[in-house]
Amino acid sequence: MLTNKGTRHIIFFFGLLILNYNCSSDDRTHIPKLQPLEIPEIFSDNIIDPIIPSDNPQTKEGIALGKRLFFDNILSANGTKSCASCHSPQNAFTDNAPTSLGIDGIAGTRNSMPLFNMAWNYNERFNWDGKALSLETQAIEPVENPIELHSDWDNVVARLQAHPDYPELFDLAFNTPTITKELTTKAISQFERTLISANSKFDNYLQNQAVLSPQELNGLDIFMREDKGDCFHCHGNPNNPLWTDNDFHNNGLDSQFTDLGLGAVTGDPSDNGKFKSPSLRNLAYSPPYMHDGRFSTLDEVINHYSEGLQNSPTIDPLMKKVDEGGVQLTDQEKADLKLFLLTLTDPSFIANPDFQN
């Protein structure tokens, strides 16, 4: 029979075991450090909060892992290309090709979209055709696309698992050294959400930190006027710092379609020829333009809307001057509109060391 003293000793002994187990468990379990997005004041003052999935919060370790994966050729089948090959920082995370070349030297059919301010894509439809319904699912397709990285997710995961660094990095970011496709794309998405651009000349003008020239101000007026450029319906206004509605439009590029765009995704013929409106930020860094990179210069883009519109059954009602070929701007109006558009360029974005390899 145990005495009271013996009982106390046993309780104390088991208490030590439990304490030691809890301490050792705490030592083994790393808690990723939350690192919320740094939301620019011009965003917080004008638009609602960004979309951060509850099952993929921004963490210091997740962002660092995602950045490394974004720049690592290990995601491609032959180890020659990475996400950054077609989305390079100096080009506002696109490239300068009309349609990018994949690992086999085959050109795709669409231009690489610039990557920034994606956490504010409220309708959660990504790519030119809206096929991807979240940033996490968007990151899946390029790896296995036969024209792009032409790999296989099982092989990619196996290579990551066998890598000397990645199991530990995944453990730090997600509390497991077991790598999966889902965790890989979650990490990449965390990094991509940090790609925020909000420091252009026009941003500074709105905050009374810069002055626009008379020509740039006239360009803004042309942009906003329905009887002139009529650009704001799809690309927003000074109260929308995204400079896109993130919606899909047929902007009169073609009378007949070789690429159905959104229509190929929804199966609805009324969506044929519709593509996402890209942001007008950082146009100085991201030529060529349009979903197929057909326009090499900003002047060609402006000329298209001025006198190059093509009618079709799904033409957007916002293209009100399509029967006249476009909005018919004068040469001076075109020049001023271009000067305004270039005020949306953010030099600090492409120079941000957090976004470099």
C-alpha positions in Angstrom: 0.0 0.0 0.0 1.3 3.5 -0.9 1.7 6.1 1.7 0.7 9.6 1.2 4.3 10.5 0.7 4.7 7.8 -1.9 1.6 8.9 -3.7 3.0 12.5 -3.8 6.3 11.2 -5.3 4.5 9.4 -8.1 2.3 12.3 -8.9 5.4 14.6 -8.9 7.2 12.1 -11.2 4.3 11.9 -13.7 4.0 15.7 -13.5 7.7 16.0 -14.6 7.1 13.5 -17.4 4.2 15.6 -18.7 6.1 18.8 -18.3 9.1 17.4 -20.1 6.9 16.1 -22.9 5.2 19.4 -23.4 8.5 21.3 -23.4 10.0 18.9 -25.9 6.9 19.1 -28.1 7.1 22.9 -27.9 10.8 22.7 -28.9 9.9 20.6 -31.9 7.0 22.6 -33.1 7.8 25.9 -34.9 5.0 28.4 -35.0 5.2 30.4 -38.3 5.3 34.1 -37.7 2.3 35.9 -39.1 3.3 38.7 -41.5 0.3 40.6 -42.7 0.5 42.5 -46.0 1.7 46.1 -45.7 -1.4 47.8 -47.2 -0.6 51.2 -48.8 -2.5 54.1 -47.4 -3.9 54.9 -50.9 -5.5 51.4 -50.9 -6.8 51.4 -47.4 -8.4 54.9 -48.0 -10.2 53.9 -51.2 -10.8 50.1 -51.5 -11.8 47.3 -49.2 -9.3 44.9 -47.6 -7.4 42.3 -49.6 -8.5 38.7 -49.9 -6.4 36.4 -47.7 -7.6 32.8 -47.5 -8.2 31.6 -44.0 -6.3 28.4 -44.7 -3.3 30.2 -46.1 -2.4 33.2 -43.8 0.6 35.3 -44.7 3.7 34.2 -42.7 7.3 35.2 -42.7 8.4 31.6 -43.4 5.7 31.0 -46.0 6.6 34.1 -48.0 10.3 33.3 -47.9 9.6 29.7 -49.1 7.3 31.0 -51.8 9.8 33.5 -53.1 12.5 30.8 -53.3 10.1 28.5 -55.2 9.1 31.3 -57.5 12.7 31.8 -58.7 13.7 28.1 -58.7 14.0 26.1 -61.9 13.2 23.0 -60.0 9.6 23.4 -60.9 10.2 22.8 -64.6 10.7 19.3 -66.1 14.3 19.9 -67.3 15.4 22.4 -64.7 15.8 25.3 -67.1 12.9 27.7 -66.2 11.1 29.0 -63.2 8.0 31.1 -62.6 10.2 34.2 -62.9 11.4 33.2 -66.3 8.1 34.6 -67.7 7.3 36.9 -64.8 10.5 38.8 -64.1 10.8 41.7 -61.6 12.3 44.2 -64.0 9.3 43.8 -66.3 6.7 44.2 -63.6 6.6 40.4 -63.3 5.9 39.8 -67.0 8.4 39.4 -69.9 9.0 41.4 -73.1 7.8 38.7 -75.5 4.4 38.7 -77.1 3.9 35.1 -76.0 6.4 33.4 -73.8 8.6 30.4 -74.7 8.3 27.3 -72.6 11.0 24.9 -71.7 10.9 23.2 -75.1 11.2 26.4 -77.0 7.5 26.4 -78.0 5.7 29.7 -77.8 2.4 29.9 -76.0 -0.7 31.6 -77.3 -1.0 34.4 -74.6 1.1 37.1 -73.1 2.4 36.6 -69.6 0.3 38.8 -67.4 2.1 41.2 -65.0 1.8 40.2 -61.4 1.0 42.8 -58.7 -1.9 43.8 -56.4 -3.4 40.4 -56.9 -4.7 40.2 -53.3 -7.3 42.8 -54.3 -8.8 40.7 -57.2 -12.1 40.5 -55.5 -13.9 38.2 -58.0 -11.0 35.7 -57.6 -10.8 34.9 -61.3 -7.2 34.8 -62.5 -5.5 34.5 -66.0 -6.6 36.3 -69.1 -9.6 34.0 -69.4 -10.6 33.7 -65.7 -10.0 30.0 -65.6 -8.3 29.9 -62.2 -10.6 30.6 -59.3 -8.0 31.5 -56.7 -4.4 32.5 -56.6 -3.5 29.1 -55.2 -5.2 27.2 -58.0 -3.6 29.5 -60.6 -0.2 28.4 -59.5 -1.0 24.8 -60.3 -1.4 25.0 -64.1 1.9 26.4 -65.4 3.9 23.6 -63.8 2.0 20.9 -65.7 1.2 22.9 -68.9 2.9 21.1 -71.8 4.0 24.4 -73.3 5.1 26.2 -70.1 7.1 24.3 -67.5 6.0 20.9 -69.0 6.4 19.0 -65.7 4.4 16.7 -63.5 3.4 17.6 -60.0 4.3 14.2 -58.6 7.8 14.6 -60.0 8.1 18.1 -58.8 7.1 17.1 -55.3 9.6 14.2 -55.3 12.4 16.5 -56.4 11.5 19.0 -53.6 11.3 16.2 -51.1 14.7 15.0 -52.0 16.2 18.5 -51.9 18.6 19.2 -49.0 16.8 22.4 -48.0 13.1 22.2 -48.9 11.8 19.7 -46.4 13.1 21.9 -43.5 11.7 25.1 -45.2 8.3 23.5 -45.6 8.5 22.4 -41.9 9.2 26.0 -40.9 6.4 27.4 -43.1 3.7 24.7 -42.6 4.8 22.5 -39.6 5.4 19.5 -41.8 8.4 18.3 -43.8 6.1 16.4 -46.0 5.8 18.4 -49.2 2.6 18.5 -51.3 1.4 20.3 -54.4 -1.1 22.2 -52.3 1.5 23.5 -49.8 3.8 24.4 -52.7 1.2 26.5 -54.4 0.2 28.0 -51.0 3.7 29.2 -50.5 4.0 30.7 -54.0 0.7 32.5 -53.5 1.9 34.0 -50.2 4.9 35.5 -52.0 2.8 36.7 -54.9 0.4 38.5 -52.6 3.3 40.6 -51.3 3.8 42.0 -54.8 2.2 45.4 -54.2 2.6 48.4 -56.4 1.3 51.7 -55.0 4.1 54.3 -55.4 3.7 55.9 -58.8 3.9 59.5 -59.7 0.1 59.6 -59.8 -0.2 58.0 -56.4 2.1 60.7 -55.0 0.1 63.3 -56.8 -3.1 62.1 -55.1 -1.3 62.4 -51.7 0.0 65.9 -52.5 3.6 64.7 -52.9 4.0 65.3 -56.6 2.8 67.7 -59.3 1.4 66.7 -62.7 2.2 68.7 -65.8 -0.6 70.4 -67.8 -0.3 67.7 -70.4 -0.6 64.9 -67.9 -3.6 66.5 -66.3 -5.2 66.9 -69.7 -4.5 63.2 -70.3 -6.4 62.4 -67.1 -9.3 64.4 -68.4 -9.2 62.6 -71.7 -9.1 59.3 -69.8 -12.2 60.2 -67.8 -14.4 61.8 -70.4 -17.0 59.6 -72.2 -16.7 61.9 -75.3 -12.9 61.4 -75.4 -10.9 58.4 -74.2 -13.7 56.9 -72.2 -11.2 54.6 -70.5 -12.5 54.6 -66.9 -15.3 52.1 -67.3 -12.9 49.2 -67.5 -9.8 50.7 -65.9 -11.2 52.7 -63.0 -10.5 56.2 -61.9 -8.4 58.0 -59.3 -10.6 56.5 -56.5 -9.7 53.0 -57.7 -5.9 52.5 -57.2 -6.0 49.1 -58.9 -6.7 50.8 -62.3 -8.7 47.8 -63.5 -12.2 46.4 -62.8 -10.7 42.9 -62.9 -13.6 42.0 -65.2 -13.8 40.5 -68.7 -14.5 42.5 -71.8 -14.4 42.2 -75.6 -12.6 45.4 -76.4 -12.8 45.2 -80.2 -9.6 43.5 -81.0 -11.1 41.1 -83.6 -14.2 40.6 -85.7 -13.6 36.8 -85.5 -11.9 34.9 -82.7 -9.1 32.3 -82.8 -9.0 32.5 -79.0 -12.4 32.5 -77.3 -11.1 33.7 -73.9 -13.7 33.6 -71.2 -16.1 31.9 -73.6 -13.9 28.8 -73.7 -14.1 28.6 -69.9 -17.8 29.3 -69.4 -19.0 27.7 -72.6 -21.3 30.7 -73.0 -21.1 32.1 -76.6 -21.9 35.5 -75.2 -18.5 35.4 -73.5 -16.5 34.7 -76.6 -13.6 37.1 -77.2 -13.7 38.5 -73.6 -10.5 38.8 -71.7 -9.5 40.3 -68.3 -8.9 44.0 -68.2 -5.3 44.3 -67.1 -4.2 47.0 -64.7 -2.8 50.1 -66.2 0.0 50.3 -63.7 3.6 49.9 -64.8 2.8 50.0 -68.5 6.3 51.4 -69.1 7.8 48.1 -68.0 5.3 45.6 -69.4 5.1 45.8 -73.2 3.9 44.2 -75.4 0.2 44.6 -74.6 -3.1 42.7 -74.9 -3.7 39.0 -74.2 -1.7 38.0 -77.2 1.0 40.7 -77.1 0.0 42.1 -80.5 0.8 45.7 -79.7 4.4 46.5 -79.1 4.0 50.0 -77.9 1.6 52.1 -75.9 1.0 54.3 -79.0 -0.4 51.2 -80.8 -2.8 50.5 -77.9 -4.1 54.1 -78.0 -4.4 54.0 -81.8 -6.5 50.8 -81.4 -9.1 52.5 -79.2 -9.0 55.7 -81.2 -9.5 54.2 -84.7 -8.9 50.5 -84.7 -11.9 48.9 -83.1 -13.4 45.8 -84.7 -17.1 44.9 -84.4 -18.3 41.5 -83.4 -21.4 39.9 -81.9 -20.0 40.0 -78.4 -18.4 43.5 -78.5 -18.7 45.2 -75.1 -21.4 47.8 -74.9 -18.8 50.1 -73.4 -17.1 50.3 -76.9 -19.7 52.9 -77.8 -17.8 54.3 -80.8 -17.2 50.9 -82.5 -19.2 51.9 -85.5 -16.8 54.9 -86.0 -13.8 52.7 -85.5 -13.0 54.2 -82.1 -13.1 57.4 -80.1 -11.2 59.4 -82.7 -8.6 61.2 -80.7 -6.4 63.9 -82.1 -2.6 63.5 -82.1 -2.3 65.9 -79.2 -4.9 64.1 -77.2 -3.2 60.8 -77.8 0.1 62.2 -76.7 -1.4 63.7 -73.5 -3.3 60.4 -72.7 0.0 58.5 -73.0 1.7 61.0 -70.7 -1.0 60.4 -68.1 -0.8 56.6 -68.4 2.9 56.7 -67.8 2.3 58.5 -64.5 1.0 55.2 -63.2 4.5 53.7 -63.4 6.0 52.7 -60.1 9.9 52.6 -60.3 10.2 51.4 -56.7 8.2 48.3 -57.5 10.7 46.9 -59.9 13.6 47.9 -57.7 12.2 46.5 -54.4 14.8 44.1 -53.1 12.1 42.0 -51.4 11.0 41.0 -54.9 14.4 40.2 -56.4 16.0 36.8 -56.5 
